[in-house]
Amino acid sequence: MRVFTAFLLFLHFLLVPLLAQAGVLKISRAQAREYLLAQGLPMEDGIRGETLQAAMAPILEHTLLARAWDGLGNPLDPGQRSQMELMKQELAVRLCREKRLKVDAVSDTQVEDYAYLARWLYFPSHILVEDAPTADSIFARLERGSNFAQQARRFSKDPGSAALGGALGPVQAGQTVMEFEEVMLHLKPGEMARPVRSPFGWHIIRLDSLQELPDAPLDEAGRAALRQTLERNARRKAELGLQQWLEREHGLSVDSKAAVGTSIDSARVVAQSRDTSLTRAQLDAMISAAFGGQGAPALDGLGADFARYWLEQDAWLREARRDGTWKSRELKDLVELRERLFKSALFVNLHLASSYTPTEQDLENYLDAHPVEFLAERAFNLWTFSFNTRAQADSARALSRRELLDPSLLAERLGLDLHPRQWQAAEVASLPSQVRGALVELDPLEWSDVLELPDEDGVKWVFFSLLGRTMPFLGESASLRKAVDEKVRAAVITAEIGRVVEELKSRTGLTEVHWKD
């Protein structure tokens, strides 16, 4: 009896926790961050707490919808499985890179030093070229006394500044890429720096002059903006250092000419490392796949960029397998979450969305229930007062305000034979954005401000009085039908998703989300 009692106690302590957790989904904080990233939200280190907490309910809903997809008995096809494998590789590369990325913290002293540099207006000139040998050659000529402006006009690949002899105009701290700025900020007027590389190419930079800005106290918002710029630059430095390490560690090499050439033997190796080589034929296939099989635009360097990207991905995957990232718990969690999101989307798009076709009455009902949502699609009943000069328009508009004249009385006072007419949505859509926006925002029986309207004879100055708007029939406007159809479909599908989620919660008992330990 004592043994049986002990066994019951054992079952009690074993089953109670299991039963208590039966309706609980456990997720990691890494999964919550990954969900936020999938929604396009910024992922700075400060995102935690309430923001992460807000991701829990949507993850539960996607999990339930993913299980509903699995319940339909539809396995992923080869193309979808391939997508999942690529997704896993991308996640592994990102985790491996982030693990090795060491970003230096920005100190208060650095912010104050940068604030001093930001008090100046810089007037730099530069010569931009594609490669280091060309930059070194031009720099040597400049050191021997060649004219900077002439060299810029002849060789610079920056068309805007080249025509001005390399002059970029006034520049403040934070307005150029990090590599350019770090050189510019520490030059003295008249001083020229050795070539420096940025994402745009190789720069030869000369500082022509400096101008101190009015001394204004730096408030907290200004100081925070400067710190953000320095933090962005610190991360960029860390990423560049990591890329250089990867190139050294794996012996990455890209033959740019072969990558972009058109008469290269297809078997020639255009990118290589100690472990991997990429032929021209393979590169062409990758670029074609990236552009949906349509072929790549004729952009110089595109082939080299693709070659370097795929070579770096391959190297990072080897690193991920070597340092344990490929088999890590975190990668497994992120892959599981991404698979849930993928299957949830499949269930909604292929099961819920495909089963609904809005009727004509659905569309009409939506229009009636949302009277202000499609103002730009309506026909506009307008009094239009048009003048050849701004002064004439201002005078007429002032008269209407001063004497509270309605449009017909104003037309009579001005001696104009005017009548309201209906402007169709297509006519309004062809107007300049400022005029179109004013009409859409105008309330019935109100006057617009005086607006500039391009005319075949030059410019007219106009103002409007809106009598009202009428909605065209759906059959008369294809764009309106499409817009309303999308709104109705989205509303119905959203409601159906909510209904299905509640049903799944009731059926499975899965209603809560907790953090994993």
N, C-alpha and C positions, 0 to 999 in steps of 0.2 A: 504493500500500500504506500509505504514511504517512497519507494522507487517510482511508482505511478504518479504520485503527487509532484515529485521532483521533475518528472517528464512533462507534466502539464505546465508547471512553472516555466520550464525551458521553452515550450511552445508559445507560452504567453509572451515572454520577453523577445522571442524571435519574430512572432507574427505581428504584434502590435506596431512595431516600427514600420514593418513592411506595409501593413494596412494603412497606416497614417500617411505613408508616402505614395500610396497608390494613385492619388489624384494630383500629384505634384510633378511638374516638369523641372528638372534641374539644368541650369545653364551656367556656363562660366562667364566671367567678366570679359574675357577675350572674345567670346561669341557675341556679347552685347556690343562691343566695340566694332566687331566685324559687321554686324547688322547695320549699325550707324554708318559705317563706311560704304556699305552697299546702297544706302539711301542717299549717298552723295554728301553726307555731313562732314565737316572738318574733323580731323582726328588729332588735335593737339593734346599734349599730355594732360592738360587741365580738364578734359572732358571725363567726368566721373559723377558719382553721386546721383542726383536727380535725373541727369541726362541718360545715364546708363539704366536707371530704374525704368525710365519711360520706354526702353526697348523691350522690356520683358513681355508685356501683353502682346505686341505684334509678333514676337518670336513664337509665343504659344499658338497664336492663330495660324501662322505659317506652318507650324509643326502639325497641327490638326489637319490642315488642308493637304499637306504632303502625305499624311497617313491615309487620307481619303483617296489620293491618287494611287497609292500602293494597293488600297482595297479594291480598286477597279481591275487589278490584275494585269496592268499594262506595263511590261518591262521597258526600260529605256532602250531605244534602238541604237545601232552602232554609232551614228552621228552624235547622239546625245551622250553616250558613254565617252566618246572622244572629247566632247566639250568638258565633261567632268574631269577627265584626266588632265587636260590643259589647265583647267581651273586649279587642280591640286598642285601642278607644277608652279603656276604663278604664285600661289599662296606660299609654297615652300621657298621660292626665291625671295619673296618679300620678307618672310620671317628670318631667313638666313642673313639677308642684308641688314635688317634692323638689329639683329643680334650683334653684328660686328660694327655697326655705326656708332661712333662715340662723338657726340656733339658737345663742344665746350660750352659751359655756362657763361652768360653775359653778366659782367659785374656792373655795379653802379658807377665805378670809375670809367669804364668803357663808354657808358651812356653819356656821362658828362663830357668826355673827350670828343665824342661824336657830335654832341650838341654844339661844341665850339666850332667844329668843321662845318656844321650845317648853317652857321651864321654867315657864310660867304657864298657869293655867286661866282661860279667858275666859268671861264670862257675857253674851252679846249678845242683843239683841232686834232683830227686823226686821219690816218690812211689805213683802210681796211683791205686786207688781201686774204687769199684762201689758205696759204701754207707758210710754214716757217722759213724755207729757203728764200721765197720771194720777199718776205718781210725783212730778213737779214740783209738781203742784197740792197733793198731800198734804204734801209737804215744806214748801211755803210756809205752809200752815196750822200745821204743827208749829213753824215759826220764829216764828209770831205767838202761840204759846202753847197750841195745842191739845194735848189729852192724848194721849200716844203710845199707851198701851194701848187707849184708846177707838177711835182711828183704826185700829189693827191689827185689833181685833175687827170693825170695820165693813167695812174695805176689803181686808185681806190675803187673798191666794189660797192661803196655806199653812194648811190647816185645823188642823193640829196645834198650831202656835204661835199662830195667830189667837185660839183659844179661851183662851190664856193671856196675852193682851195683847201678843203678839209674842215672848214669852220663848222662847229656844231651849234653855235649860239650859246646863250646862258644856260647853265646846268647847275642844279642844286644837289646836295647829298641825298641819296636815296632814289635818284631818277635814272640811274644807269645800272647795267649789270655789275655784279660784285667785282669781277676781275678788272673791268675798266675803271670803276670807281676807286678801288684801292690804289691804283696808280695815280689817277687824276688828283685825288685829295692831298697827295703828299709831294706834288711837284711845285716848284717855284715858278713864277711868271717868266716865260721865255725858255724854260727847261723842257727837254724832250727825254722820254723814257725808252728803254730798250723794248722790242716787240713783246707784247703780252697776248695770250690766247684767251678768247671768250667763246661762248656758244656760237657767235656769229662769224668767227674767223680770227685772224691775227691783226692786232692793232699796233700802229706806231702812234703814240700819243704825245702831243705837245700842249702845254698850258700857255695860252696867250696872255691872259690877264686875270685879275681877281677884283671883286668888288664886294666890300663888306655891306651886309644888309643892316637895316635899322635894328638896334638892340631891343629885342622884345623879351619879356620874361617867359620862360618855358613852363607852361602849365602841365598838369598831370597827364592830360590827353596827349600833348606833344611829346612828353617824355616816354609815354607808353608806345607811341608810334615809332620813335627812334629805337627803343629797345626791340620792338618787333622786327625792324629792318636788320638790326645787328644779329638777332636770333636767326633770321632767315639766311643771312650771310654765313653764320657759323655752321648751319646745317649744310649749306652749299659747299663750304670748304671740306666738311667731313665727308660728304658724298664724293667730291672730286678725289680726295685722298684714298677713299675706299675703291674707287674705280681704278686709280693708278696701281693700287696694291693688287687688284684682280688681274690687271694686264701683266704685271710683273710675275705674279704667281703662276699664271697659266700660259704665259707667252703668247698673248693675243696679238694678232697682226692682220690688218685689212689692206688689201691692194685696191685703193680707190679707183685707179684708172681702169683696172679690169672690171670692177664692180659696175661702173657706169658706161663702159665702152660698148659699142654696138657691133664691132667686128672681131670680138675676142672669141677664141675657140671655146665652145661650150664646156669642154672638159677641164679648162684651166682653173686652178684653185684661186679663189679670190679672197678667202678668209681662212685663217688657220690658227691653231694653238697647238700645244704639245699633244693634246688628246683628240682634237676634232679638226676636220677640214670641211670647207663649204665650196662646192664648185659653182661655176656660173649657172649651169642648168638648174641646180638646187635653189640658188638665189632667185632666179627668174620665177620658179614655181612658187616660192614663198611670197614674193611680191604680188604675183597674179592672184594667189589665194587671199592675200590681205585686201586686195581691191575687188573682191568678188568675181575673179576670173576675167575682169575687163582689161587687165593690163595696168601698169603704173603710169601716172603722168610723167611727162618728160622733164623731170627736175634733176639738176645736177646734184650729185652726191647722194641721191635717194638710195641707190643700190648699196653704197658704202654704209649708209646709216642702218639699213636692214641687216647687212652682213654683220656689222658690229653688234647690233641688238641681239640677234640670234646666237652669236658666239658667246656674248656675255651671259645670256640665259642658260646656255649649255654649261658654262663654267660654274655659274651659281648653283645649278642643280647638282653638279659634282660636289660642290662645297656642302650643300644641304645633306647629301648622303654621307659625306665624310664626318660632319660634326654632329650628326644625330638628329638634325631638324626633320628629316624625312620620316622618321619613326616617332616623332615627339607627340606627346599628349595634346599639346596646343594645336599642332597641325591637324591632328585627327578631329579635334573639336571644330575647327574652322571649316574643314571639309564637310563634316556632318551638317553644319549650319547651312553652308552654301548649297548642299544637296537638297535640304529641306526647302530652301527658297526656290530652287529650280523646279522641284516637283510641285510645290504650291502654285507656281506660275503655270505649269502645265495643266494642273487641275482646273484652274480658273479659266485659262484661255481655251482649252480643248473640251472642257466638260460644261462649265457654267456659261461662258460667253457664247459658245457656238450654238447653244440651245435656245437662244433668245433672238428674235427679230422684231424690232419695234413696229407697231402698226401706225397707220396714218393718224388715228385718233390719239395714240400715245404722244406723237410729235406735237399735235395741236394742243393737247392738254398741257404739255410742258411749256409751250409758248405762252399760253394763257396764265400759267402759274408763275412765270418769270418775266414780267413785263419790261424790266430794264436790262436784261442780260444781253439782248441782241440789238441794241440801239443802232449800231453802225449798219445793220442789215435792213433797217427800215427806210421807207420813202419819207422825205422831209417836205412838209408844206411851208414854204418860206417866202417872206418879203425880202427882196435883195436890193439894197441901195448901193449903187456903184458910182465912183467918182474918179476923175483923172489925177487929182492931187490929194495928198494927205490932209492939207489944210481944209479943202472943201469937205472931205469926209468928217473931219473933226468938228467943223462948224455945224453940219447937219445933225451929227450925233448929239452935240451939245444942245441944239434946238429941241430935239425930242425929249431930252432929260428936263430941260428948263421949263418947258410948257406942257410936259406930260402928254405929248401927242401920241395917238395910236398910229400905226403904219399908214393907214389911208389918209389921215389928216396931215401927216408929215409929207406924204407924196404931193398932196394938194398944195401945201404951203410952199413946197420947193418947185411947183410947176412941173412935176414929173408924172407921166402917164404910166404908172406902175400898178401891177396886180400881182398877187401871190401866185406862185406856181409850184408844182410838185417836182422835187429833185429825187430821182431814183437813187437807190443805194450805190449803183455802179458809178454814177456821176459824183457822188460824195466821196467814194473811195478814190477817185482820180485826183481829188484836191490835195494840196500840200498838207502835210501832217498837222501843222498848227491850225489851219482852217478846219480841217476835218475834225480834229479834237474839240475845237470850240463848238461845232455844230452838235456833236454827240453829247457834250456836257450841257448844252443849252436847255433850259426848261421852257415849256410852252408859254407863250405870251410875253417872253422876255427878249431883250435886245442883246446882241453880241457886242463886244468891243470892235473898234475899227481894225481891220485885218488887211494884210498885203496879199494880193492875189495876182499871180502871173497871168498875163493876157497876151494874145497874139500880137498886139500893138505895143507891148511893153509891160507895164504894171498898172493894175487898178487898185483902188482903195475901197473896201466894201465893209458894210456891216449888215447883219441879218436880224429879222424878227421871226421867231418860230411860232407858227400857228399850232402845229402838232405833227405827230409822226404816225404813219400807218404801216403795218407789217404786210409785206407782199405775201401772196399765197405761196405755200411751200413749193408748188409746182412751177412757180415763176422764178425761183432762185435756187440753183443747184448748190451754191455755197452755203446758203441758209439751211437747206435740207441736211447737208452733210454735218454742219456744226450742231444742229439740234439733235440729229441722230446720234452723234458721239456723246452728247450730254445725257440723253435719255438712256442710252446703252450703259454708260458709266454708272448712272444713278441706280438702274435696275440691278446691274451686276454687283455693285457695292452692297445693296440691300440683300441680295441673294447670298453673298459671301457672309454677311452677318448672320443670316438665318441658318446657313449650313454650319457655321462655327458654333453657334449655340446648340444646334442639334448634336454635333459631334462632342461637345462638352458634356451634354446630358448622357449621351450613349457611352462615352469612355470614362466619364468621371474625372477627366483631366481638366482641372479648372484653375490650378495655382502654379506659379513659377517661383522657384527659390534659387538662390545662388549655390553653386557647387562649393564645397569646402576648399 
